[in-house]
Amino acid sequence: MLFRFFHHVSNEFIRLAITTPLFLKGLLDLHKGIGAKHVNVGDMRMAIVSVPPMAEQLRVLKRVAELRRLCADLRQRLTASQATQSRLAEALVDQVA
């Protein structure tokens, strides 16, 4: 779907807001029946998104970016740590054998 917003709304903030699990669950909960659940244009037109002032939107986006970088760094460190642990375990097994 294509959305057009006023100049005082960050497109990235809206994208972030409407892709949260809570927001999507709220939209999908509107659907009843046995068919595949999906979000349609009518649902999105009626959806309510709280939009703070632009300065706050930018602060939120900056913090989310920082947290995503931190998570990526932690995933990378975890992978490296697991690789080291695996090599150490192999070395111990080789010494015992």
mmCIF file as gemmi writes it, N, C-alpha and C atoms, coordinates in Angstrom:
data_model
loop_
_atom_site.group_PDB
_atom_site.id
_atom_site.type_symbol
_atom_site.label_atom_id
_atom_site.label_alt_id
_atom_site.label_comp_id
_atom_site.label_asym_id
_atom_site.label_entity_id
_atom_site.label_seq_id
_atom_site.pdbx_PDB_ins_code
_atom_site.Cartn_x
_atom_site.Cartn_y
_atom_site.Cartn_z
_atom_site.occupancy
_atom_site.B_iso_or_equiv
_atom_site.pdbx_formal_charge
_atom_site.auth_seq_id
_atom_site.auth_asym_id
_atom_site.pdbx_PDB_model_num
ATOM 1 N N . MET Axp A 1 ? 0.84 -1.18 0 1 0 ? 1 A 1
ATOM 2 C CA . MET Axp A 1 ? 0 0 0 1 0 ? 1 A 1
ATOM 3 C C . MET Axp A 1 ? 0.886 1.244 0 1 0 ? 1 A 1
ATOM 4 N N . LEU Axp A 2 ? 0.423 2.25 -0.645 1 0 ? 2 A 1
ATOM 5 C CA . LEU Axp A 2 ? 1.142 3.518 -0.682 1 0 ? 2 A 1
ATOM 6 C C . LEU Axp A 2 ? 0.424 4.5 0.233 1 0 ? 2 A 1
ATOM 7 N N . PHE Axp A 3 ? 1.184 5.088 1.139 1 0 ? 3 A 1
ATOM 8 C CA . PHE Axp A 3 ? 0.628 6.083 2.048 1 0 ? 3 A 1
ATOM 9 C C . PHE Axp A 3 ? 1.298 7.42 1.782 1 0 ? 3 A 1
ATOM 10 N N . ARG Axp A 4 ? 0.528 8.475 1.839 1 0 ? 4 A 1
ATOM 11 C CA . ARG Axp A 4 ? 1.075 9.824 1.706 1 0 ? 4 A 1
ATOM 12 C C . ARG Axp A 4 ? 0.732 10.572 2.993 1 0 ? 4 A 1
ATOM 13 N N . PHE Axp A 5 ? 1.767 11.199 3.557 1 0 ? 5 A 1
ATOM 14 C CA . PHE Axp A 5 ? 1.581 11.879 4.834 1 0 ? 5 A 1
ATOM 15 C C . PHE Axp A 5 ? 1.922 13.347 4.703 1 0 ? 5 A 1
ATOM 16 N N . PHE Axp A 6 ? 1.493 14.082 5.692 1 0 ? 6 A 1
ATOM 17 C CA . PHE Axp A 6 ? 1.839 15.492 5.764 1 0 ? 6 A 1
ATOM 18 C C . PHE Axp A 6 ? 3.325 15.636 6.073 1 0 ? 6 A 1
ATOM 19 N N . HIS Axp A 7 ? 3.853 16.801 5.875 1 0 ? 7 A 1
ATOM 20 C CA . HIS Axp A 7 ? 5.282 17.044 6.059 1 0 ? 7 A 1
ATOM 21 C C . HIS Axp A 7 ? 5.736 16.861 7.508 1 0 ? 7 A 1
ATOM 22 N N . HIS Axp A 8 ? 4.844 16.898 8.472 1 0 ? 8 A 1
ATOM 23 C CA . HIS Axp A 8 ? 5.241 16.777 9.875 1 0 ? 8 A 1
ATOM 24 C C . HIS Axp A 8 ? 5.19 15.333 10.383 1 0 ? 8 A 1
ATOM 25 N N . VAL Axp A 9 ? 5.144 14.38 9.44 1 0 ? 9 A 1
ATOM 26 C CA . VAL Axp A 9 ? 5.126 12.968 9.808 1 0 ? 9 A 1
ATOM 27 C C . VAL Axp A 9 ? 6.262 12.269 9.081 1 0 ? 9 A 1
ATOM 28 N N . SER Axp A 10 ? 7.062 11.535 9.842 1 0 ? 10 A 1
ATOM 29 C CA . SER Axp A 10 ? 8.157 10.769 9.263 1 0 ? 10 A 1
ATOM 30 C C . SER Axp A 10 ? 7.629 9.456 8.698 1 0 ? 10 A 1
ATOM 31 N N . ASN Axp A 11 ? 7.882 9.227 7.415 1 0 ? 11 A 1
ATOM 32 C CA . ASN Axp A 11 ? 7.466 7.969 6.793 1 0 ? 11 A 1
ATOM 33 C C . ASN Axp A 11 ? 8.073 6.772 7.52 1 0 ? 11 A 1
ATOM 34 N N . GLU Axp A 12 ? 9.318 6.906 7.907 1 0 ? 12 A 1
ATOM 35 C CA . GLU Axp A 12 ? 10.002 5.815 8.602 1 0 ? 12 A 1
ATOM 36 C C . GLU Axp A 12 ? 9.36 5.553 9.969 1 0 ? 12 A 1
ATOM 37 N N . PHE Axp A 13 ? 8.939 6.599 10.648 1 0 ? 13 A 1
ATOM 38 C CA . PHE Axp A 13 ? 8.276 6.415 11.937 1 0 ? 13 A 1
ATOM 39 C C . PHE Axp A 13 ? 6.953 5.661 11.751 1 0 ? 13 A 1
ATOM 40 N N . ILE Axp A 14 ? 6.186 6.049 10.746 1 0 ? 14 A 1
ATOM 41 C CA . ILE Axp A 14 ? 4.913 5.37 10.485 1 0 ? 14 A 1
ATOM 42 C C . ILE Axp A 14 ? 5.159 3.911 10.121 1 0 ? 14 A 1
ATOM 43 N N . ARG Axp A 15 ? 6.153 3.659 9.271 1 0 ? 15 A 1
ATOM 44 C CA . ARG Axp A 15 ? 6.475 2.275 8.904 1 0 ? 15 A 1
ATOM 45 C C . ARG Axp A 15 ? 6.808 1.458 10.14 1 0 ? 15 A 1
ATOM 46 N N . LEU Axp A 16 ? 7.594 2.045 11.014 1 0 ? 16 A 1
ATOM 47 C CA . LEU Axp A 16 ? 7.957 1.366 12.257 1 0 ? 16 A 1
ATOM 48 C C . LEU Axp A 16 ? 6.713 1.12 13.116 1 0 ? 16 A 1
ATOM 49 N N . ALA Axp A 17 ? 5.856 2.114 13.221 1 0 ? 17 A 1
ATOM 50 C CA . ALA Axp A 17 ? 4.659 2.006 14.066 1 0 ? 17 A 1
ATOM 51 C C . ALA Axp A 17 ? 3.679 0.956 13.555 1 0 ? 17 A 1
ATOM 52 N N . ILE Axp A 18 ? 3.49 0.882 12.245 1 0 ? 18 A 1
ATOM 53 C CA . ILE Axp A 18 ? 2.476 -0.038 11.715 1 0 ? 18 A 1
ATOM 54 C C . ILE Axp A 18 ? 3.003 -1.452 11.495 1 0 ? 18 A 1
ATOM 55 N N . THR Axp A 19 ? 4.269 -1.673 11.754 1 0 ? 19 A 1
ATOM 56 C CA . THR Axp A 19 ? 4.809 -3.028 11.62 1 0 ? 19 A 1
ATOM 57 C C . THR Axp A 19 ? 5.104 -3.666 12.975 1 0 ? 19 A 1
ATOM 58 N N . THR Axp A 20 ? 4.66 -3.02 14.036 1 0 ? 20 A 1
ATOM 59 C CA . THR Axp A 20 ? 4.857 -3.632 15.353 1 0 ? 20 A 1
ATOM 60 C C . THR Axp A 20 ? 3.885 -4.797 15.506 1 0 ? 20 A 1
ATOM 61 N N . PRO Axp A 21 ? 4.292 -5.83 16.23 1 0 ? 21 A 1
ATOM 62 C CA . PRO Axp A 21 ? 3.387 -6.973 16.431 1 0 ? 21 A 1
ATOM 63 C C . PRO Axp A 21 ? 2.041 -6.566 17.028 1 0 ? 21 A 1
ATOM 64 N N . LEU Axp A 22 ? 2.04 -5.636 17.96 1 0 ? 22 A 1
ATOM 65 C CA . LEU Axp A 22 ? 0.794 -5.224 18.603 1 0 ? 22 A 1
ATOM 66 C C . LEU Axp A 22 ? -0.155 -4.561 17.603 1 0 ? 22 A 1
ATOM 67 N N . PHE Axp A 23 ? 0.37 -3.679 16.763 1 0 ? 23 A 1
ATOM 68 C CA . PHE Axp A 23 ? -0.461 -3.001 15.769 1 0 ? 23 A 1
ATOM 69 C C . PHE Axp A 23 ? -1.033 -4.008 14.776 1 0 ? 23 A 1
ATOM 70 N N . LEU Axp A 24 ? -0.165 -4.886 14.259 1 0 ? 24 A 1
ATOM 71 C CA . LEU Axp A 24 ? -0.625 -5.878 13.281 1 0 ? 24 A 1
ATOM 72 C C . LEU Axp A 24 ? -1.63 -6.845 13.89 1 0 ? 24 A 1
ATOM 73 N N . LYS Axp A 25 ? -1.41 -7.236 15.135 1 0 ? 25 A 1
ATOM 74 C CA . LYS Axp A 25 ? -2.358 -8.139 15.803 1 0 ? 25 A 1
ATOM 75 C C . LYS Axp A 25 ? -3.727 -7.467 15.898 1 0 ? 25 A 1
ATOM 76 N N . GLY Axp A 26 ? -3.736 -6.186 16.232 1 0 ? 26 A 1
ATOM 77 C CA . GLY Axp A 26 ? -4.993 -5.455 16.331 1 0 ? 26 A 1
ATOM 78 C C . GLY Axp A 26 ? -5.754 -5.452 15.016 1 0 ? 26 A 1
ATOM 79 N N . LEU Axp A 27 ? -5.03 -5.256 13.916 1 0 ? 27 A 1
ATOM 80 C CA . LEU Axp A 27 ? -5.691 -5.275 12.608 1 0 ? 27 A 1
ATOM 81 C C . LEU Axp A 27 ? -6.176 -6.675 12.252 1 0 ? 27 A 1
ATOM 82 N N . LEU Axp A 28 ? -5.335 -7.672 12.484 1 0 ? 28 A 1
ATOM 83 C CA . LEU Axp A 28 ? -5.708 -9.037 12.119 1 0 ? 28 A 1
ATOM 84 C C . LEU Axp A 28 ? -6.829 -9.576 12.999 1 0 ? 28 A 1
ATOM 85 N N . ASP Axp A 29 ? -6.939 -9.073 14.219 1 0 ? 29 A 1
ATOM 86 C CA . ASP Axp A 29 ? -8.019 -9.508 15.105 1 0 ? 29 A 1
ATOM 87 C C . ASP Axp A 29 ? -9.391 -9.059 14.606 1 0 ? 29 A 1
ATOM 88 N N . LEU Axp A 30 ? -9.419 -8.101 13.709 1 0 ? 30 A 1
ATOM 89 C CA . LEU Axp A 30 ? -10.678 -7.639 13.145 1 0 ? 30 A 1
ATOM 90 C C . LEU Axp A 30 ? -11.31 -8.695 12.23 1 0 ? 30 A 1
ATOM 91 N N . HIS Axp A 31 ? -10.482 -9.575 11.712 1 0 ? 31 A 1
ATOM 92 C CA . HIS Axp A 31 ? -10.948 -10.567 10.741 1 0 ? 31 A 1
ATOM 93 C C . HIS Axp A 31 ? -11.438 -11.82 11.438 1 0 ? 31 A 1
ATOM 94 N N . LYS Axp A 32 ? -12.593 -12.272 11.007 1 0 ? 32 A 1
ATOM 95 C CA . LYS Axp A 32 ? -13.186 -13.496 11.543 1 0 ? 32 A 1
ATOM 96 C C . LYS Axp A 32 ? -13.355 -14.477 10.391 1 0 ? 32 A 1
ATOM 97 N N . GLY Axp A 33 ? -13.548 -15.724 10.708 1 0 ? 33 A 1
ATOM 98 C CA . GLY Axp A 33 ? -13.804 -16.713 9.672 1 0 ? 33 A 1
ATOM 99 C C . GLY Axp A 33 ? -12.607 -17.616 9.445 1 0 ? 33 A 1
ATOM 100 N N . ILE Axp A 34 ? -12.705 -18.401 8.384 1 0 ? 34 A 1
ATOM 101 C CA . ILE Axp A 34 ? -11.686 -19.415 8.143 1 0 ? 34 A 1
ATOM 102 C C . ILE Axp A 34 ? -10.692 -19.024 7.066 1 0 ? 34 A 1
ATOM 103 N N . GLY Axp A 35 ? -10.917 -17.939 6.389 1 0 ? 35 A 1
ATOM 104 C CA . GLY Axp A 35 ? -10.018 -17.51 5.322 1 0 ? 35 A 1
ATOM 105 C C . GLY Axp A 35 ? -8.687 -17.029 5.87 1 0 ? 35 A 1
ATOM 106 N N . ALA Axp A 36 ? -7.746 -16.849 4.961 1 0 ? 36 A 1
ATOM 107 C CA . ALA Axp A 36 ? -6.429 -16.348 5.344 1 0 ? 36 A 1
ATOM 108 C C . ALA Axp A 36 ? -6.559 -14.913 5.85 1 0 ? 36 A 1
ATOM 109 N N . LYS Axp A 37 ? -5.999 -14.664 7.003 1 0 ? 37 A 1
ATOM 110 C CA . LYS Axp A 37 ? -6.054 -13.309 7.551 1 0 ? 37 A 1
ATOM 111 C C . LYS Axp A 37 ? -5.053 -12.429 6.814 1 0 ? 37 A 1
ATOM 112 N N . HIS Axp A 38 ? -5.465 -11.216 6.56 1 0 ? 38 A 1
ATOM 113 C CA . HIS Axp A 38 ? -4.597 -10.247 5.916 1 0 ? 38 A 1
ATOM 114 C C . HIS Axp A 38 ? -5.067 -8.84 6.282 1 0 ? 38 A 1
ATOM 115 N N . VAL Axp A 39 ? -4.232 -7.888 5.999 1 0 ? 39 A 1
ATOM 116 C CA . VAL Axp A 39 ? -4.574 -6.49 6.248 1 0 ? 39 A 1
ATOM 117 C C . VAL Axp A 39 ? -4.981 -5.889 4.909 1 0 ? 39 A 1
ATOM 118 N N . ASN Axp A 40 ? -6.15 -5.28 4.861 1 0 ? 40 A 1
ATOM 119 C CA . ASN Axp A 40 ? -6.578 -4.68 3.598 1 0 ? 40 A 1
ATOM 120 C C . ASN Axp A 40 ? -6.586 -3.157 3.693 1 0 ? 40 A 1
ATOM 121 N N . VAL Axp A 41 ? -6.807 -2.529 2.566 1 0 ? 41 A 1
ATOM 122 C CA . VAL Axp A 41 ? -6.76 -1.068 2.49 1 0 ? 41 A 1
ATOM 123 C C . VAL Axp A 41 ? -7.782 -0.426 3.424 1 0 ? 41 A 1
ATOM 124 N N . GLY Axp A 42 ? -8.982 -0.989 3.487 1 0 ? 42 A 1
ATOM 125 C CA . GLY Axp A 42 ? -10.01 -0.44 4.37 1 0 ? 42 A 1
ATOM 126 C C . GLY Axp A 42 ? -9.589 -0.457 5.824 1 0 ? 42 A 1
ATOM 127 N N . ASP Axp A 43 ? -8.922 -1.551 6.227 1 0 ? 43 A 1
ATOM 128 C CA . ASP Axp A 43 ? -8.423 -1.636 7.604 1 0 ? 43 A 1
ATOM 129 C C . ASP Axp A 43 ? -7.416 -0.525 7.876 1 0 ? 43 A 1
ATOM 130 N N . MET Axp A 44 ? -6.523 -0.327 6.929 1 0 ? 44 A 1
ATOM 131 C CA . MET Axp A 44 ? -5.48 0.682 7.126 1 0 ? 44 A 1
ATOM 132 C C . MET Axp A 44 ? -6.053 2.094 7.129 1 0 ? 44 A 1
ATOM 133 N N . ARG Axp A 45 ? -7.088 2.322 6.34 1 0 ? 45 A 1
ATOM 134 C CA . ARG Axp A 45 ? -7.709 3.653 6.334 1 0 ? 45 A 1
ATOM 135 C C . ARG Axp A 45 ? -8.345 3.973 7.675 1 0 ? 45 A 1
ATOM 136 N N . MET Axp A 46 ? -8.832 2.963 8.353 1 0 ? 46 A 1
ATOM 137 C CA . MET Axp A 46 ? -9.504 3.165 9.635 1 0 ? 46 A 1
ATOM 138 C C . MET Axp A 46 ? -8.555 3.053 10.827 1 0 ? 46 A 1
ATOM 139 N N . ALA Axp A 47 ? -7.337 2.626 10.586 1 0 ? 47 A 1
ATOM 140 C CA . ALA Axp A 47 ? -6.388 2.421 11.681 1 0 ? 47 A 1
ATOM 141 C C . ALA Axp A 47 ? -5.982 3.755 12.303 1 0 ? 47 A 1
ATOM 142 N N . ILE Axp A 48 ? -5.766 3.705 13.59 1 0 ? 48 A 1
ATOM 143 C CA . ILE Axp A 48 ? -5.33 4.891 14.327 1 0 ? 48 A 1
ATOM 144 C C . ILE Axp A 48 ? -3.881 4.677 14.744 1 0 ? 48 A 1
ATOM 145 N N . VAL Axp A 49 ? -3.043 5.628 14.396 1 0 ? 49 A 1
ATOM 146 C CA . VAL Axp A 49 ? -1.621 5.577 14.755 1 0 ? 49 A 1
ATOM 147 C C . VAL Axp A 49 ? -1.305 6.835 15.546 1 0 ? 49 A 1
ATOM 148 N N . SER Axp A 50 ? -0.801 6.657 16.746 1 0 ? 50 A 1
ATOM 149 C CA . SER Axp A 50 ? -0.394 7.807 17.556 1 0 ? 50 A 1
ATOM 150 C C . SER Axp A 50 ? 0.897 8.372 16.986 1 0 ? 50 A 1
ATOM 151 N N . VAL Axp A 51 ? 0.878 9.646 16.692 1 0 ? 51 A 1
ATOM 152 C CA . VAL Axp A 51 ? 2.044 10.286 16.087 1 0 ? 51 A 1
ATOM 153 C C . VAL Axp A 51 ? 2.499 11.429 16.98 1 0 ? 51 A 1
ATOM 154 N N . PRO Axp A 52 ? 3.66 11.27 17.6 1 0 ? 52 A 1
ATOM 155 C CA . PRO Axp A 52 ? 4.183 12.355 18.445 1 0 ? 52 A 1
ATOM 156 C C . PRO Axp A 52 ? 4.745 13.48 17.573 1 0 ? 52 A 1
ATOM 157 N N . PRO Axp A 53 ? 5.144 14.573 18.197 1 0 ? 53 A 1
ATOM 158 C CA . PRO Axp A 53 ? 5.775 15.66 17.438 1 0 ? 53 A 1
ATOM 159 C C . PRO Axp A 53 ? 7.01 15.153 16.689 1 0 ? 53 A 1
ATOM 160 N N . MET Axp A 54 ? 7.369 15.838 15.622 1 0 ? 54 A 1
ATOM 161 C CA . MET Axp A 54 ? 8.466 15.398 14.76 1 0 ? 54 A 1
ATOM 162 C C . MET Axp A 54 ? 9.768 15.171 15.533 1 0 ? 54 A 1
ATOM 163 N N . ALA Axp A 55 ? 10.076 16.046 16.483 1 0 ? 55 A 1
ATOM 164 C CA . ALA Axp A 55 ? 11.315 15.875 17.252 1 0 ? 55 A 1
ATOM 165 C C . ALA Axp A 55 ? 11.318 14.538 17.991 1 0 ? 55 A 1
ATOM 166 N N . GLU Axp A 56 ? 10.182 14.16 18.529 1 0 ? 56 A 1
ATOM 167 C CA . GLU Axp A 56 ? 10.081 12.881 19.25 1 0 ? 56 A 1
ATOM 168 C C . GLU Axp A 56 ? 10.144 11.708 18.268 1 0 ? 56 A 1
ATOM 169 N N . GLN Axp A 57 ? 9.521 11.858 17.113 1 0 ? 57 A 1
ATOM 170 C CA . GLN Axp A 57 ? 9.614 10.805 16.09 1 0 ? 57 A 1
ATOM 171 C C . GLN Axp A 57 ? 11.079 10.547 15.747 1 0 ? 57 A 1
ATOM 172 N N . LEU Axp A 58 ? 11.828 11.614 15.543 1 0 ? 58 A 1
ATOM 173 C CA . LEU Axp A 58 ? 13.239 11.477 15.186 1 0 ? 58 A 1
ATOM 174 C C . LEU Axp A 58 ? 14.047 10.859 16.324 1 0 ? 58 A 1
ATOM 175 N N . ARG Axp A 59 ? 13.723 11.222 17.577 1 0 ? 59 A 1
ATOM 176 C CA . ARG Axp A 59 ? 14.406 10.605 18.724 1 0 ? 59 A 1
ATOM 177 C C . ARG Axp A 59 ? 14.119 9.107 18.781 1 0 ? 59 A 1
ATOM 178 N N . VAL Axp A 60 ? 12.876 8.73 18.545 1 0 ? 60 A 1
ATOM 179 C CA . VAL Axp A 60 ? 12.502 7.312 18.554 1 0 ? 60 A 1
ATOM 180 C C . VAL Axp A 60 ? 13.258 6.569 17.455 1 0 ? 60 A 1
ATOM 181 N N . LEU Axp A 61 ? 13.275 7.123 16.256 1 0 ? 61 A 1
ATOM 182 C CA . LEU Axp A 61 ? 13.965 6.472 15.139 1 0 ? 61 A 1
ATOM 183 C C . LEU Axp A 61 ? 15.461 6.335 15.402 1 0 ? 61 A 1
ATOM 184 N N . LYS Axp A 62 ? 16.057 7.365 15.995 1 0 ? 62 A 1
ATOM 185 C CA . LYS Axp A 62 ? 17.483 7.311 16.311 1 0 ? 62 A 1
ATOM 186 C C . LYS Axp A 62 ? 17.753 6.208 17.337 1 0 ? 62 A 1
ATOM 187 N N . ARG Axp A 63 ? 16.911 6.118 18.351 1 0 ? 63 A 1
ATOM 188 C CA . ARG Axp A 63 ? 17.099 5.102 19.402 1 0 ? 63 A 1
ATOM 189 C C . ARG Axp A 63 ? 16.896 3.697 18.846 1 0 ? 63 A 1
ATOM 190 N N . VAL Axp A 64 ? 15.892 3.529 17.99 1 0 ? 64 A 1
ATOM 191 C CA . VAL Axp A 64 ? 15.662 2.219 17.364 1 0 ? 64 A 1
ATOM 192 C C . VAL Axp A 64 ? 16.876 1.813 16.531 1 0 ? 64 A 1
ATOM 193 N N . ALA Axp A 65 ? 17.435 2.754 15.779 1 0 ? 65 A 1
ATOM 194 C CA . ALA Axp A 65 ? 18.626 2.461 14.981 1 0 ? 65 A 1
ATOM 195 C C . ALA Axp A 65 ? 19.792 2.054 15.879 1 0 ? 65 A 1
ATOM 196 N N . GLU Axp A 66 ? 19.97 2.759 16.995 1 0 ? 66 A 1
ATOM 197 C CA . GLU Axp A 66 ? 21.035 2.407 17.946 1 0 ? 66 A 1
ATOM 198 C C . GLU Axp A 66 ? 20.829 1.002 18.508 1 0 ? 66 A 1
ATOM 199 N N . LEU Axp A 67 ? 19.59 0.69 18.878 1 0 ? 67 A 1
ATOM 200 C CA . LEU Axp A 67 ? 19.298 -0.633 19.442 1 0 ? 67 A 1
ATOM 201 C C . LEU Axp A 67 ? 19.471 -1.732 18.398 1 0 ? 67 A 1
ATOM 202 N N . ARG Axp A 68 ? 19.115 -1.461 17.168 1 0 ? 68 A 1
ATOM 203 C CA . ARG Axp A 68 ? 19.315 -2.455 16.102 1 0 ? 68 A 1
ATOM 204 C C . ARG Axp A 68 ? 20.798 -2.715 15.873 1 0 ? 68 A 1
ATOM 205 N N . ARG Axp A 69 ? 21.608 -1.652 15.898 1 0 ? 69 A 1
ATOM 206 C CA . ARG Axp A 69 ? 23.065 -1.829 15.76 1 0 ? 69 A 1
ATOM 207 C C . ARG Axp A 69 ? 23.611 -2.647 16.93 1 0 ? 69 A 1
ATOM 208 N N . LEU Axp A 70 ? 23.138 -2.346 18.13 1 0 ? 70 A 1
ATOM 209 C CA . LEU Axp A 70 ? 23.566 -3.088 19.307 1 0 ? 70 A 1
ATOM 210 C C . LEU Axp A 70 ? 23.196 -4.56 19.184 1 0 ? 70 A 1
ATOM 211 N N . CYS Axp A 71 ? 21.981 -4.852 18.74 1 0 ? 71 A 1
ATOM 212 C CA . CYS Axp A 71 ? 21.533 -6.241 18.57 1 0 ? 71 A 1
ATOM 213 C C . CYS Axp A 71 ? 22.38 -6.954 17.521 1 0 ? 71 A 1
ATOM 214 N N . ALA Axp A 72 ? 22.676 -6.27 16.425 1 0 ? 72 A 1
ATOM 215 C CA . ALA Axp A 72 ? 23.509 -6.871 15.377 1 0 ? 72 A 1
ATOM 216 C C . ALA Axp A 72 ? 24.9 -7.176 15.92 1 0 ? 72 A 1
ATOM 217 N N . ASP Axp A 73 ? 25.452 -6.254 16.705 1 0 ? 73 A 1
ATOM 218 C CA . ASP Axp A 73 ? 26.763 -6.464 17.312 1 0 ? 73 A 1
ATOM 219 C C . ASP Axp A 73 ? 26.725 -7.642 18.286 1 0 ? 73 A 1
ATOM 220 N N . LEU Axp A 74 ? 25.678 -7.717 19.087 1 0 ? 74 A 1
ATOM 221 C CA . LEU Axp A 74 ? 25.572 -8.817 20.041 1 0 ? 74 A 1
ATOM 222 C C . LEU Axp A 74 ? 25.406 -10.157 19.326 1 0 ? 74 A 1
ATOM 223 N N . ARG Axp A 75 ? 24.639 -10.183 18.239 1 0 ? 75 A 1
ATOM 224 C CA . ARG Axp A 75 ? 24.501 -11.427 17.451 1 0 ? 75 A 1
ATOM 225 C C . ARG Axp A 75 ? 25.847 -11.854 16.883 1 0 ? 75 A 1
ATOM 226 N N . GLN Axp A 76 ? 26.612 -10.873 16.383 1 0 ? 76 A 1
ATOM 227 C CA . GLN Axp A 76 ? 27.925 -11.169 15.825 1 0 ? 76 A 1
ATOM 228 C C . GLN Axp A 76 ? 28.86 -11.703 16.914 1 0 ? 76 A 1
ATOM 229 N N . ARG Axp A 77 ? 28.839 -11.079 18.074 1 0 ? 77 A 1
ATOM 230 C CA . ARG Axp A 77 ? 29.684 -11.55 19.183 1 0 ? 77 A 1
ATOM 231 C C . ARG Axp A 77 ? 29.269 -12.938 19.639 1 0 ? 77 A 1
ATOM 232 N N . LEU Axp A 78 ? 27.969 -13.203 19.691 1 0 ? 78 A 1
ATOM 233 C CA . LEU Axp A 78 ? 27.471 -14.51 20.093 1 0 ? 78 A 1
ATOM 234 C C . LEU Axp A 78 ? 27.919 -15.58 19.107 1 0 ? 78 A 1
ATOM 235 N N . THR Axp A 79 ? 27.837 -15.277 17.825 1 0 ? 79 A 1
ATOM 236 C CA . THR Axp A 79 ? 28.281 -16.23 16.8 1 0 ? 79 A 1
ATOM 237 C C . THR Axp A 79 ? 29.766 -16.514 16.944 1 0 ? 79 A 1
ATOM 238 N N . ALA Axp A 80 ? 30.554 -15.458 17.148 1 0 ? 80 A 1
ATOM 239 C CA . ALA Axp A 80 ? 31.997 -15.64 17.321 1 0 ? 80 A 1
ATOM 240 C C . ALA Axp A 80 ? 32.296 -16.446 18.572 1 0 ? 80 A 1
ATOM 241 N N . SER Axp A 81 ? 31.575 -16.168 19.646 1 0 ? 81 A 1
ATOM 242 C CA . SER Axp A 81 ? 31.766 -16.898 20.904 1 0 ? 81 A 1
ATOM 243 C C . SER Axp A 81 ? 31.411 -18.37 20.742 1 0 ? 81 A 1
ATOM 244 N N . GLN Axp A 82 ? 30.32 -18.656 20.036 1 0 ? 82 A 1
ATOM 245 C CA . GLN Axp A 82 ? 29.92 -20.044 19.81 1 0 ? 82 A 1
ATOM 246 C C . GLN Axp A 82 ? 30.942 -20.777 18.95 1 0 ? 82 A 1
ATOM 247 N N . ALA Axp A 83 ? 31.517 -20.083 17.963 1 0 ? 83 A 1
ATOM 248 C CA . ALA Axp A 83 ? 32.551 -20.689 17.126 1 0 ? 83 A 1
ATOM 249 C C . ALA Axp A 83 ? 33.785 -21.008 17.963 1 0 ? 83 A 1
ATOM 250 N N . THR Axp A 84 ? 34.17 -20.089 18.839 1 0 ? 84 A 1
ATOM 251 C CA . THR Axp A 84 ? 35.323 -20.32 19.724 1 0 ? 84 A 1
ATOM 252 C C . THR Axp A 84 ? 35.043 -21.49 20.654 1 0 ? 84 A 1
ATOM 253 N N . GLN Axp A 85 ? 33.851 -21.525 21.219 1 0 ? 85 A 1
ATOM 254 C CA . GLN Axp A 85 ? 33.469 -22.608 22.123 1 0 ? 85 A 1
ATOM 255 C C . GLN Axp A 85 ? 33.518 -23.951 21.39 1 0 ? 85 A 1
ATOM 256 N N . SER Axp A 86 ? 33.065 -23.975 20.17 1 0 ? 86 A 1
ATOM 257 C CA . SER Axp A 86 ? 33.08 -25.202 19.383 1 0 ? 86 A 1
ATOM 258 C C . SER Axp A 86 ? 34.508 -25.661 19.108 1 0 ? 86 A 1
ATOM 259 N N . ARG Axp A 87 ? 35.382 -24.708 18.766 1 0 ? 87 A 1
ATOM 260 C CA . ARG Axp A 87 ? 36.786 -25.066 18.524 1 0 ? 87 A 1
ATOM 261 C C . ARG Axp A 87 ? 37.454 -25.583 19.791 1 0 ? 87 A 1
ATOM 262 N N . LEU Axp A 88 ? 37.147 -24.96 20.926 1 0 ? 88 A 1
ATOM 263 C CA . LEU Axp A 88 ? 37.72 -25.428 22.194 1 0 ? 88 A 1
ATOM 264 C C . LEU Axp A 88 ? 37.23 -26.836 22.537 1 0 ? 88 A 1
ATOM 265 N N . ALA Axp A 89 ? 35.948 -27.087 22.305 1 0 ? 89 A 1
ATOM 266 C CA . ALA Axp A 89 ? 35.403 -28.415 22.564 1 0 ? 89 A 1
ATOM 267 C C . ALA Axp A 89 ? 36.064 -29.462 21.668 1 0 ? 89 A 1
ATOM 268 N N . GLU Axp A 90 ? 36.271 -29.119 20.397 1 0 ? 90 A 1
ATOM 269 C CA . GLU Axp A 90 ? 36.945 -30.033 19.48 1 0 ? 90 A 1
ATOM 270 C C . GLU Axp A 90 ? 38.359 -30.304 19.932 1 0 ? 90 A 1
ATOM 271 N N . ALA Axp A 91 ? 39.059 -29.265 20.381 1 0 ? 91 A 1
ATOM 272 C CA . ALA Axp A 91 ? 40.425 -29.419 20.853 1 0 ? 91 A 1
ATOM 273 C C . ALA Axp A 91 ? 40.48 -30.334 22.064 1 0 ? 91 A 1
ATOM 274 N N . LEU Axp A 92 ? 39.532 -30.191 22.988 1 0 ? 92 A 1
ATOM 275 C CA . LEU Axp A 92 ? 39.477 -31.053 24.174 1 0 ? 92 A 1
ATOM 276 C C . LEU Axp A 92 ? 39.214 -32.505 23.781 1 0 ? 92 A 1
ATOM 277 N N . VAL Axp A 93 ? 38.309 -32.711 22.85 1 0 ? 93 A 1
ATOM 278 C CA . VAL Axp A 93 ? 38.003 -34.067 22.384 1 0 ? 93 A 1
ATOM 279 C C . VAL Axp A 93 ? 39.236 -34.676 21.715 1 0 ? 93 A 1
ATOM 280 N N . ASP Axp A 94 ? 39.936 -33.875 20.909 1 0 ? 94 A 1
ATOM 281 C CA . ASP Axp A 94 ? 41.157 -34.37 20.242 1 0 ? 94 A 1
ATOM 282 C C . ASP Axp A 94 ? 42.218 -34.762 21.246 1 0 ? 94 A 1
ATOM 283 N N . GLN Axp A 95 ? 42.349 -34.018 22.342 1 0 ? 95 A 1
ATOM 284 C CA . GLN Axp A 95 ? 43.338 -34.321 23.364 1 0 ? 95 A 1
ATOM 285 C C . GLN Axp A 95 ? 43 -35.614 24.111 1 0 ? 95 A 1
ATOM 286 N N . VAL Axp A 96 ? 41.717 -35.858 24.336 1 0 ? 96 A 1
ATOM 287 C CA . VAL Axp A 96 ? 41.278 -37.052 25.046 1 0 ? 96 A 1
ATOM 288 C C . VAL Axp A 96 ? 41.451 -38.289 24.178 1 0 ? 96 A 1
ATOM 289 N N . ALA Axp A 97 ? 41.224 -38.129 22.883 1 0 ? 97 A 1
ATOM 290 C CA . ALA Axp A 97 ? 41.285 -39.286 21.974 1 0 ? 97 A 1
ATOM 291 C C . ALA Axp A 97 ? 42.663 -39.751 21.685 1 0 ? 97 A 1
